[in-house]
Amino acid sequence: MAHRRERILESAVRKACAWSPAVALLGMRQTGKTTMLRELSLNYYNFDEIHIVSRFEAERTALLEEGPFPLGLDEVQKSPPIFDAIKAAVDRRKA
């Protein structure tokens, strides 16, 4: 197993997840975003996997409502409709 070290932003991301209903990780390739997302998420989905995209298309809100939280959604840019679904799920949780 490769050596694992804490990333500089890890504590900031943990704090953001504690108070914000949605947090985005953006950055250059090969910088550890996916690794950190997997480690911080209690429920992880990768939209590179066609069965995850198919499940989202069939269930939309169910995928975003099931816990445990925080949810990790990786490569969501490959399925743009998820952004509207995330917005709606966040609005429902705030109500």
Biopython code that builds the backbone (N, CA, C, O; Angstrom):
import numpy as np
from Bio.PDB.StructureBuilder import StructureBuilder

atoms = [
    (1, "MET", "N", (0.841, -1.178, 0.000)),
    (1, "MET", "CA", (0.000, 0.000, 0.000)),
    (1, "MET", "C", (0.888, 1.245, 0.000)),
    (1, "MET", "O", (1.902, 1.288, 0.697)),
    (2, "ALA", "N", (0.519, 2.220, -0.755)),
    (2, "ALA", "CA", (1.297, 3.455, -0.857)),
    (2, "ALA", "C", (1.252, 4.219, 0.464)),
    (2, "ALA", "O", (0.312, 4.088, 1.248)),
    (3, "HIS", "N", (2.264, 4.999, 0.682)),
    (3, "HIS", "CA", (2.322, 5.848, 1.867)),
    (3, "HIS", "C", (1.182, 6.859, 1.830)),
    (3, "HIS", "O", (0.963, 7.519, 0.815)),
    (4, "ARG", "N", (0.469, 6.974, 2.922)),
    (4, "ARG", "CA", (-0.661, 7.902, 3.001)),
    (4, "ARG", "C", (-0.273, 9.058, 3.912)),
    (4, "ARG", "O", (0.210, 8.843, 5.023)),
    (5, "ARG", "N", (-0.481, 10.272, 3.445)),
    (5, "ARG", "CA", (-0.212, 11.436, 4.282)),
    (5, "ARG", "C", (-1.410, 12.368, 4.226)),
    (5, "ARG", "O", (-2.143, 12.408, 3.238)),
    (6, "GLU", "N", (-1.594, 13.113, 5.304)),
    (6, "GLU", "CA", (-2.715, 14.048, 5.340)),
    (6, "GLU", "C", (-2.451, 15.190, 4.372)),
    (6, "GLU", "O", (-1.358, 15.754, 4.325)),
    (7, "ARG", "N", (-3.476, 15.513, 3.608)),
    (7, "ARG", "CA", (-3.359, 16.605, 2.656)),
    (7, "ARG", "C", (-3.583, 17.937, 3.364)),
    (7, "ARG", "O", (-4.290, 18.005, 4.369)),
    (8, "ILE", "N", (-2.989, 18.966, 2.842)),
    (8, "ILE", "CA", (-3.074, 20.286, 3.460)),
    (8, "ILE", "C", (-4.523, 20.723, 3.648)),
    (8, "ILE", "O", (-4.866, 21.301, 4.679)),
    (9, "LEU", "N", (-5.371, 20.452, 2.665)),
    (9, "LEU", "CA", (-6.758, 20.922, 2.724)),
    (9, "LEU", "C", (-7.707, 19.996, 3.475)),
    (9, "LEU", "O", (-8.880, 20.327, 3.649)),
    (10, "GLU", "N", (-7.224, 18.856, 3.916)),
    (10, "GLU", "CA", (-8.126, 17.879, 4.531)),
    (10, "GLU", "C", (-8.887, 18.441, 5.726)),
    (10, "GLU", "O", (-10.092, 18.218, 5.838)),
    (11, "SER", "N", (-8.225, 19.156, 6.610)),
    (11, "SER", "CA", (-8.920, 19.699, 7.779)),
    (11, "SER", "C", (-9.928, 20.767, 7.367)),
    (11, "SER", "O", (-11.002, 20.862, 7.961)),
    (12, "ALA", "N", (-9.599, 21.568, 6.364)),
    (12, "ALA", "CA", (-10.547, 22.585, 5.881)),
    (12, "ALA", "C", (-11.772, 21.934, 5.257)),
    (12, "ALA", "O", (-12.890, 22.413, 5.447)),
    (13, "VAL", "N", (-11.577, 20.847, 4.515)),
    (13, "VAL", "CA", (-12.707, 20.141, 3.907)),
    (13, "VAL", "C", (-13.569, 19.509, 4.994)),
    (13, "VAL", "O", (-14.796, 19.558, 4.910)),
    (14, "ARG", "N", (-12.954, 18.921, 6.005)),
    (14, "ARG", "CA", (-13.719, 18.338, 7.120)),
    (14, "ARG", "C", (-14.583, 19.406, 7.801)),
    (14, "ARG", "O", (-15.753, 19.165, 8.098)),
    (15, "LYS", "N", (-14.003, 20.580, 8.045)),
    (15, "LYS", "CA", (-14.765, 21.673, 8.670)),
    (15, "LYS", "C", (-15.916, 22.108, 7.776)),
    (15, "LYS", "O", (-17.030, 22.311, 8.258)),
    (16, "ALA", "N", (-15.663, 22.253, 6.483)),
    (16, "ALA", "CA", (-16.711, 22.667, 5.549)),
    (16, "ALA", "C", (-17.847, 21.648, 5.524)),
    (16, "ALA", "O", (-19.018, 22.023, 5.468)),
    (17, "CYS", "N", (-17.508, 20.373, 5.565)),
    (17, "CYS", "CA", (-18.535, 19.317, 5.568)),
    (17, "CYS", "C", (-19.384, 19.349, 6.843)),
    (17, "CYS", "O", (-20.539, 18.926, 6.834)),
    (18, "ALA", "N", (-18.811, 19.848, 7.925)),
    (18, "ALA", "CA", (-19.537, 19.893, 9.191)),
    (18, "ALA", "C", (-20.646, 20.938, 9.193)),
    (18, "ALA", "O", (-21.635, 20.778, 9.909)),
    (19, "TRP", "N", (-20.505, 21.998, 8.412)),
    (19, "TRP", "CA", (-21.519, 23.062, 8.455)),
    (19, "TRP", "C", (-22.215, 23.319, 7.130)),
    (19, "TRP", "O", (-23.249, 23.986, 7.104)),
    (20, "SER", "N", (-21.680, 22.810, 6.035)),
    (20, "SER", "CA", (-22.270, 23.081, 4.729)),
    (20, "SER", "C", (-22.948, 21.826, 4.181)),
    (20, "SER", "O", (-22.416, 20.725, 4.324)),
    (21, "PRO", "N", (-24.114, 21.981, 3.555)),
    (21, "PRO", "CA", (-24.800, 20.813, 3.010)),
    (21, "PRO", "C", (-24.149, 20.275, 1.733)),
    (21, "PRO", "O", (-24.418, 19.136, 1.349)),
    (22, "ALA", "N", (-23.310, 21.055, 1.075)),
    (22, "ALA", "CA", (-22.618, 20.602, -0.137)),
    (22, "ALA", "C", (-21.250, 21.266, -0.204)),
    (22, "ALA", "O", (-21.117, 22.472, 0.007)),
    (23, "VAL", "N", (-20.248, 20.469, -0.498)),
    (23, "VAL", "CA", (-18.878, 20.955, -0.613)),
    (23, "VAL", "C", (-18.307, 20.397, -1.911)),
    (23, "VAL", "O", (-18.472, 19.211, -2.198)),
    (24, "ALA", "N", (-17.645, 21.228, -2.691)),
    (24, "ALA", "CA", (-17.053, 20.789, -3.957)),
    (24, "ALA", "C", (-15.536, 20.755, -3.835)),
    (24, "ALA", "O", (-14.924, 21.649, -3.252)),
    (25, "LEU", "N", (-14.947, 19.715, -4.392)),
    (25, "LEU", "CA", (-13.493, 19.622, -4.500)),
    (25, "LEU", "C", (-13.136, 19.806, -5.961)),
    (25, "LEU", "O", (-13.539, 19.011, -6.811)),
    (26, "LEU", "N", (-12.390, 20.841, -6.251)),
    (26, "LEU", "CA", (-11.973, 21.134, -7.620)),
    (26, "LEU", "C", (-10.463, 21.287, -7.632)),
    (26, "LEU", "O", (-9.877, 21.811, -6.685)),
    (27, "GLY", "N", (-9.843, 20.834, -8.694)),
    (27, "GLY", "CA", (-8.401, 21.006, -8.783)),
    (27, "GLY", "C", (-7.814, 20.266, -9.961)),
    (27, "GLY", "O", (-8.519, 19.625, -10.740)),
    (28, "MET", "N", (-6.511, 20.371, -10.068)),
    (28, "MET", "CA", (-5.801, 19.738, -11.178)),
    (28, "MET", "C", (-5.848, 18.219, -11.042)),
    (28, "MET", "O", (-6.163, 17.684, -9.979)),
    (29, "ARG", "N", (-5.530, 17.546, -12.127)),
    (29, "ARG", "CA", (-5.490, 16.091, -12.146)),
    (29, "ARG", "C", (-4.371, 15.566, -11.258)),
    (29, "ARG", "O", (-3.343, 16.215, -11.064)),
    (30, "GLN", "N", (-4.602, 14.379, -10.730)),
    (30, "GLN", "CA", (-3.576, 13.636, -9.997)),
    (30, "GLN", "C", (-3.067, 14.353, -8.739)),
    (30, "GLN", "O", (-1.887, 14.261, -8.400)),
    (31, "THR", "N", (-3.965, 15.065, -8.055)),
    (31, "THR", "CA", (-3.549, 15.770, -6.849)),
    (31, "THR", "C", (-4.124, 15.150, -5.573)),
    (31, "THR", "O", (-3.857, 15.635, -4.473)),
    (32, "GLY", "N", (-4.914, 14.077, -5.718)),
    (32, "GLY", "CA", (-5.439, 13.380, -4.547)),
    (32, "GLY", "C", (-6.883, 13.700, -4.201)),
    (32, "GLY", "O", (-7.340, 13.374, -3.106)),
    (33, "LYS", "N", (-7.608, 14.330, -5.113)),
    (33, "LYS", "CA", (-9.009, 14.673, -4.820)),
    (33, "LYS", "C", (-9.855, 13.419, -4.581)),
    (33, "LYS", "O", (-10.608, 13.352, -3.610)),
    (34, "THR", "N", (-9.731, 12.440, -5.454)),
    (34, "THR", "CA", (-10.520, 11.211, -5.313)),
    (34, "THR", "C", (-10.133, 10.457, -4.059)),
    (34, "THR", "O", (-11.005, 9.958, -3.347)),
    (35, "THR", "N", (-8.855, 10.366, -3.775)),
    (35, "THR", "CA", (-8.398, 9.674, -2.566)),
    (35, "THR", "C", (-8.980, 10.333, -1.324)),
    (35, "THR", "O", (-9.484, 9.645, -0.437)),
    (36, "MET", "N", (-8.915, 11.655, -1.252)),
    (36, "MET", "CA", (-9.451, 12.358, -0.097)),
    (36, "MET", "C", (-10.961, 12.203, -0.022)),
    (36, "MET", "O", (-11.510, 12.011, 1.063)),
    (37, "LEU", "N", (-11.638, 12.284, -1.155)),
    (37, "LEU", "CA", (-13.089, 12.125, -1.178)),
    (37, "LEU", "C", (-13.496, 10.758, -0.657)),
    (37, "LEU", "O", (-14.435, 10.653, 0.132)),
    (38, "ARG", "N", (-12.811, 9.718, -1.081)),
    (38, "ARG", "CA", (-13.112, 8.359, -0.598)),
    (38, "ARG", "C", (-12.905, 8.250, 0.902)),
    (38, "ARG", "O", (-13.695, 7.614, 1.598)),
    (39, "GLU", "N", (-11.852, 8.865, 1.397)),
    (39, "GLU", "CA", (-11.548, 8.776, 2.825)),
    (39, "GLU", "C", (-12.529, 9.563, 3.682)),
    (39, "GLU", "O", (-12.829, 9.157, 4.805)),
    (40, "LEU", "N", (-13.030, 10.676, 3.175)),
    (40, "LEU", "CA", (-13.921, 11.528, 3.963)),
    (40, "LEU", "C", (-15.390, 11.147, 3.830)),
    (40, "LEU", "O", (-16.211, 11.562, 4.647)),
    (41, "SER", "N", (-15.728, 10.370, 2.820)),
    (41, "SER", "CA", (-17.132, 10.026, 2.555)),
    (41, "SER", "C", (-17.525, 8.743, 3.276)),
    (41, "SER", "O", (-16.746, 7.793, 3.356)),
    (42, "LEU", "N", (-18.726, 8.734, 3.790)),
    (42, "LEU", "CA", (-19.275, 7.512, 4.361)),
    (42, "LEU", "C", (-20.028, 6.715, 3.305)),
    (42, "LEU", "O", (-20.290, 5.527, 3.491)),
    (43, "ASN", "N", (-20.376, 7.363, 2.201)),
    (43, "ASN", "CA", (-21.079, 6.741, 1.091)),
    (43, "ASN", "C", (-20.506, 7.358, -0.177)),
    (43, "ASN", "O", (-20.661, 8.560, -0.391)),
    (44, "TYR", "N", (-19.847, 6.569, -1.026)),
    (44, "TYR", "CA", (-19.088, 7.080, -2.168)),
    (44, "TYR", "C", (-19.644, 6.534, -3.477)),
    (44, "TYR", "O", (-19.876, 5.331, -3.604)),
    (45, "TYR", "N", (-19.860, 7.422, -4.456)),
    (45, "TYR", "CA", (-20.309, 7.033, -5.793)),
    (45, "TYR", "C", (-19.386, 7.666, -6.823)),
    (45, "TYR", "O", (-19.059, 8.849, -6.735)),
    (46, "ASN", "N", (-18.967, 6.866, -7.803)),
    (46, "ASN", "CA", (-18.100, 7.365, -8.858)),
    (46, "ASN", "C", (-18.872, 7.333, -10.172)),
    (46, "ASN", "O", (-19.268, 6.264, -10.636)),
    (47, "PHE", "N", (-19.082, 8.487, -10.764)),
    (47, "PHE", "CA", (-19.858, 8.595, -11.990)),
    (47, "PHE", "C", (-19.070, 8.179, -13.227)),
    (47, "PHE", "O", (-19.560, 8.329, -14.347)),
    (48, "ASP", "N", (-17.856, 7.658, -13.045)),
    (48, "ASP", "CA", (-17.141, 6.985, -14.125)),
    (48, "ASP", "C", (-17.759, 5.609, -14.380)),
    (48, "ASP", "O", (-17.627, 5.044, -15.466)),
    (49, "GLU", "N", (-18.431, 5.087, -13.362)),
    (49, "GLU", "CA", (-19.021, 3.748, -13.452)),
    (49, "GLU", "C", (-20.428, 3.854, -14.025)),
    (49, "GLU", "O", (-21.288, 4.539, -13.471)),
    (50, "ILE", "N", (-20.647, 3.171, -15.133)),
    (50, "ILE", "CA", (-21.915, 3.282, -15.857)),
    (50, "ILE", "C", (-23.101, 2.836, -15.014)),
    (50, "ILE", "O", (-24.193, 3.384, -15.164)),
    (51, "HIS", "N", (-22.918, 1.859, -14.133)),
    (51, "HIS", "CA", (-24.049, 1.429, -13.301)),
    (51, "HIS", "C", (-24.459, 2.506, -12.299)),
    (51, "HIS", "O", (-25.624, 2.563, -11.907)),
    (52, "ILE", "N", (-23.541, 3.346, -11.885)),
    (52, "ILE", "CA", (-23.887, 4.459, -10.992)),
    (52, "ILE", "C", (-24.676, 5.504, -11.770)),
    (52, "ILE", "O", (-25.677, 6.019, -11.271)),
    (53, "VAL", "N", (-24.239, 5.824, -12.985)),
    (53, "VAL", "CA", (-24.959, 6.783, -13.827)),
    (53, "VAL", "C", (-26.359, 6.257, -14.117)),
    (53, "VAL", "O", (-27.329, 7.010, -14.033)),
    (54, "SER", "N", (-26.478, 4.975, -14.458)),
    (54, "SER", "CA", (-27.789, 4.377, -14.730)),
    (54, "SER", "C", (-28.679, 4.418, -13.498)),
    (54, "SER", "O", (-29.870, 4.714, -13.589)),
    (55, "ARG", "N", (-28.088, 4.118, -12.341)),
    (55, "ARG", "CA", (-28.876, 4.161, -11.105)),
    (55, "ARG", "C", (-29.359, 5.581, -10.824)),
    (55, "ARG", "O", (-30.513, 5.788, -10.449)),
    (56, "PHE", "N", (-28.475, 6.551, -11.008)),
    (56, "PHE", "CA", (-28.883, 7.941, -10.797)),
    (56, "PHE", "C", (-30.014, 8.327, -11.735)),
    (56, "PHE", "O", (-30.988, 8.948, -11.310)),
    (57, "GLU", "N", (-29.894, 7.964, -13.014)),
    (57, "GLU", "CA", (-30.930, 8.307, -13.986)),
    (57, "GLU", "C", (-32.270, 7.678, -13.609)),
    (57, "GLU", "O", (-33.322, 8.264, -13.866)),
    (58, "ALA", "N", (-32.241, 6.494, -13.006)),
    (58, "ALA", "CA", (-33.474, 5.808, -12.625)),
    (58, "ALA", "C", (-34.037, 6.317, -11.304)),
    (58, "ALA", "O", (-35.254, 6.416, -11.146)),
    (59, "GLU", "N", (-33.159, 6.642, -10.352)),
    (59, "GLU", "CA", (-33.609, 6.952, -8.996)),
    (59, "GLU", "C", (-33.415, 8.395, -8.562)),
    (59, "GLU", "O", (-33.995, 8.812, -7.560)),
    (60, "ARG", "N", (-32.641, 9.146, -9.263)),
    (60, "ARG", "CA", (-32.273, 10.536, -8.946)),
    (60, "ARG", "C", (-32.244, 10.869, -7.462)),
    (60, "ARG", "O", (-31.190, 10.786, -6.832)),
    (61, "THR", "N", (-33.376, 11.241, -6.901)),
    (61, "THR", "CA", (-33.370, 11.725, -5.520)),
    (61, "THR", "C", (-33.017, 10.636, -4.524)),
    (61, "THR", "O", (-32.394, 10.925, -3.503)),
    (62, "ALA", "N", (-33.396, 9.390, -4.790)),
    (62, "ALA", "CA", (-33.109, 8.314, -3.835)),
    (62, "ALA", "C", (-31.610, 8.178, -3.592)),
    (62, "ALA", "O", (-31.184, 7.986, -2.454)),
    (63, "LEU", "N", (-30.825, 8.273, -4.629)),
    (63, "LEU", "CA", (-29.381, 8.148, -4.493)),
    (63, "LEU", "C", (-28.829, 9.254, -3.597)),
    (63, "LEU", "O", (-27.893, 9.026, -2.831)),
    (64, "LEU", "N", (-29.402, 10.443, -3.690)),
    (64, "LEU", "CA", (-28.903, 11.579, -2.908)),
    (64, "LEU", "C", (-29.480, 11.627, -1.500)),
    (64, "LEU", "O", (-28.934, 12.320, -0.641)),
    (65, "GLU", "N", (-30.553, 10.920, -1.248)),
    (65, "GLU", "CA", (-31.197, 10.963, 0.051)),
    (65, "GLU", "C", (-30.705, 9.875, 0.992)),
    (65, "GLU", "O", (-30.822, 10.012, 2.210)),
    (66, "GLU", "N", (-30.157, 8.796, 0.442)),
    (66, "GLU", "CA", (-29.763, 7.698, 1.321)),
    (66, "GLU", "C", (-28.460, 8.030, 2.023)),
    (66, "GLU", "O", (-27.557, 8.626, 1.437)),
    (67, "GLY", "N", (-28.376, 7.648, 3.256)),
    (67, "GLY", "CA", (-27.169, 7.881, 4.023)),
    (67, "GLY", "C", (-26.311, 6.647, 4.003)),
    (67, "GLY", "O", (-26.599, 5.724, 3.242)),
    (68, "PRO", "N", (-25.299, 6.589, 4.781)),
    (68, "PRO", "CA", (-24.897, 7.636, 5.719)),
    (68, "PRO", "C", (-24.203, 8.795, 5.004)),
    (68, "PRO", "O", (-23.662, 8.638, 3.909)),
    (69, "PHE", "N", (-24.233, 9.941, 5.640)),
    (69, "PHE", "CA", (-23.618, 11.133, 5.097)),
    (69, "PHE", "C", (-22.298, 11.385, 5.804)),
    (69, "PHE", "O", (-22.175, 10.991, 6.964)),
    (70, "PRO", "N", (-21.329, 11.996, 5.207)),
    (70, "PRO", "CA", (-21.386, 12.691, 3.925)),
    (70, "PRO", "C", (-21.298, 11.738, 2.735)),
    (70, "PRO", "O", (-20.629, 10.706, 2.775)),
    (71, "LEU", "N", (-21.995, 12.126, 1.687)),
    (71, "LEU", "CA", (-21.941, 11.424, 0.408)),
    (71, "LEU", "C", (-20.744, 11.943, -0.377)),
    (71, "LEU", "O", (-20.452, 13.138, -0.359)),
    (72, "GLY", "N", (-20.068, 11.058, -1.050)),
    (72, "GLY", "CA", (-19.002, 11.466, -1.956)),
    (72, "GLY", "C", (-19.444, 11.182, -3.378)),
    (72, "GLY", "O", (-19.701, 10.029, -3.726)),
    (73, "LEU", "N", (-19.534, 12.199, -4.194)),
    (73, "LEU", "CA", (-19.941, 12.056, -5.597)),
    (73, "LEU", "C", (-18.767, 12.466, -6.463)),
    (73, "LEU", "O", (-18.426, 13.646, -6.546)),
    (74, "ASP", "N", (-18.151, 11.491, -7.106)),
    (74, "ASP", "CA", (-16.935, 11.738, -7.889)),
    (74, "ASP", "C", (-17.263, 11.746, -9.378)),
    (74, "ASP", "O", (-18.089, 10.958, -9.839)),
    (75, "GLU", "N", (-16.625, 12.626, -10.121)),
    (75, "GLU", "CA", (-16.785, 12.749, -11.571)),
    (75, "GLU", "C", (-18.214, 13.114, -11.976)),
    (75, "GLU", "O", (-18.703, 12.654, -13.008)),
    (76, "VAL", "N", (-18.878, 13.933, -11.176)),
    (76, "VAL", "CA", (-20.270, 14.310, -11.451)),
    (76, "VAL", "C", (-20.417, 15.164, -12.704)),
    (76, "VAL", "O", (-21.512, 15.257, -13.258)),
    (77, "GLN", "N", (-19.346, 15.781, -13.154)),
    (77, "GLN", "CA", (-19.423, 16.592, -14.365)),
    (77, "GLN", "C", (-19.800, 15.746, -15.575)),
    (77, "GLN", "O", (-20.201, 16.288, -16.605)),
    (78, "LYS", "N", (-19.677, 14.440, -15.467)),
    (78, "LYS", "CA", (-20.035, 13.543, -16.563)),
    (78, "LYS", "C", (-21.535, 13.301, -16.652)),
    (78, "LYS", "O", (-22.014, 12.682, -17.603)),
    (79, "SER", "N", (-22.281, 13.790, -15.657)),
    (79, "SER", "CA", (-23.731, 13.653, -15.650)),
    (79, "SER", "C", (-24.343, 14.971, -15.159)),
    (79, "SER", "O", (-24.802, 15.051, -14.020)),
    (80, "PRO", "N", (-24.350, 15.996, -16.005)),
    (80, "PRO", "CA", (-24.781, 17.338, -15.584)),
    (80, "PRO", "C", (-26.145, 17.428, -14.891)),
    (80, "PRO", "O", (-26.310, 18.302, -14.040)),
    (81, "PRO", "N", (-27.132, 16.580, -15.203)),
    (81, "PRO", "CA", (-28.409, 16.703, -14.487)),
    (81, "PRO", "C", (-28.307, 16.518, -12.974)),
    (81, "PRO", "O", (-29.219, 16.897, -12.238)),
    (82, "ILE", "N", (-27.209, 15.941, -12.511)),
    (82, "ILE", "CA", (-27.087, 15.739, -11.071)),
    (82, "ILE", "C", (-26.997, 17.059, -10.310)),
    (82, "ILE", "O", (-27.358, 17.116, -9.134)),
    (83, "PHE", "N", (-26.527, 18.111, -10.955)),
    (83, "PHE", "CA", (-26.393, 19.384, -10.247)),
    (83, "PHE", "C", (-27.757, 19.932, -9.822)),
    (83, "PHE", "O", (-27.891, 20.457, -8.717)),
    (84, "ASP", "N", (-28.757, 19.816, -10.677)),
    (84, "ASP", "CA", (-30.109, 20.224, -10.293)),
    (84, "ASP", "C", (-30.649, 19.326, -9.190)),
    (84, "ASP", "O", (-31.327, 19.800, -8.278)),
    (85, "ALA", "N", (-30.355, 18.036, -9.267)),
    (85, "ALA", "CA", (-30.813, 17.102, -8.237)),
    (85, "ALA", "C", (-30.146, 17.390, -6.897)),
    (85, "ALA", "O", (-30.791, 17.296, -5.853)),
    (86, "ILE", "N", (-28.867, 17.737, -6.915)),
    (86, "ILE", "CA", (-28.165, 18.097, -5.669)),
    (86, "ILE", "C", (-28.784, 19.347, -5.071)),
    (86, "ILE", "O", (-29.023, 19.406, -3.865)),
    (87, "LYS", "N", (-29.045, 20.343, -5.900)),
    (87, "LYS", "CA", (-29.665, 21.587, -5.414)),
    (87, "LYS", "C", (-31.006, 21.296, -4.762)),
    (87, "LYS", "O", (-31.295, 21.810, -3.681)),
    (88, "ALA", "N", (-31.825, 20.479, -5.407)),
    (88, "ALA", "CA", (-33.142, 20.144, -4.854)),
    (88, "ALA", "C", (-33.002, 19.359, -3.548)),
    (88, "ALA", "O", (-33.752, 19.603, -2.602)),
    (89, "ALA", "N", (-32.055, 18.423, -3.484)),
    (89, "ALA", "CA", (-31.858, 17.637, -2.263)),
    (89, "ALA", "C", (-31.401, 18.518, -1.107)),
    (89, "ALA", "O", (-31.851, 18.343, 0.026)),
    (90, "VAL", "N", (-30.513, 19.460, -1.388)),
    (90, "VAL", "CA", (-30.058, 20.394, -0.349)),
    (90, "VAL", "C", (-31.223, 21.248, 0.126)),
    (90, "VAL", "O", (-31.390, 21.449, 1.329)),
    (91, "ASP", "N", (-32.037, 21.757, -0.805)),
    (91, "ASP", "CA", (-33.194, 22.567, -0.417)),
    (91, "ASP", "C", (-34.167, 21.780, 0.445)),
    (91, "ASP", "O", (-34.716, 22.317, 1.407)),
    (92, "ARG", "N", (-34.389, 20.504, 0.110)),
    (92, "ARG", "CA", (-35.305, 19.663, 0.912)),
    (92, "ARG", "C", (-34.761, 19.449, 2.318)),
    (92, "ARG", "O", (-35.523, 19.462, 3.284)),
    (93, "ARG", "N", (-33.460, 19.254, 2.440)),
    (93, "ARG", "CA", (-32.855, 19.015, 3.764)),
    (93, "ARG", "C", (-32.896, 20.270, 4.631)),
    (93, "ARG", "O", (-32.965, 20.172, 5.856)),
    (94, "LYS", "N", (-32.855, 21.454, 4.003)),
    (94, "LYS", "CA", (-32.908, 22.712, 4.758)),
    (94, "LYS", "C", (-34.313, 22.989, 5.288)),
    (94, "LYS", "O", (-34.467, 23.648, 6.316)),
    (95, "ALA", "N", (-35.330, 22.495, 4.599)),
    (95, "ALA", "CA", (-36.726, 22.787, 4.968)),
    (95, "ALA", "C", (-37.155, 22.063, 6.211)),
    (95, "ALA", "O", (-38.298, 22.206, 6.646)),
]
sb = StructureBuilder()
sb.init_structure("model")
sb.init_model(0)
sb.init_chain("A")
sb.init_seg("    ")
for serial, (resi, resn, name, xyz) in enumerate(atoms, 1):
    if name == "N":
        sb.init_residue(resn, " ", resi, " ")
    sb.init_atom(name, np.array(xyz, "f"), 0.0, 1.0, " ", f" {name:<3s}", serial, name[0])
structure = sb.get_structure()
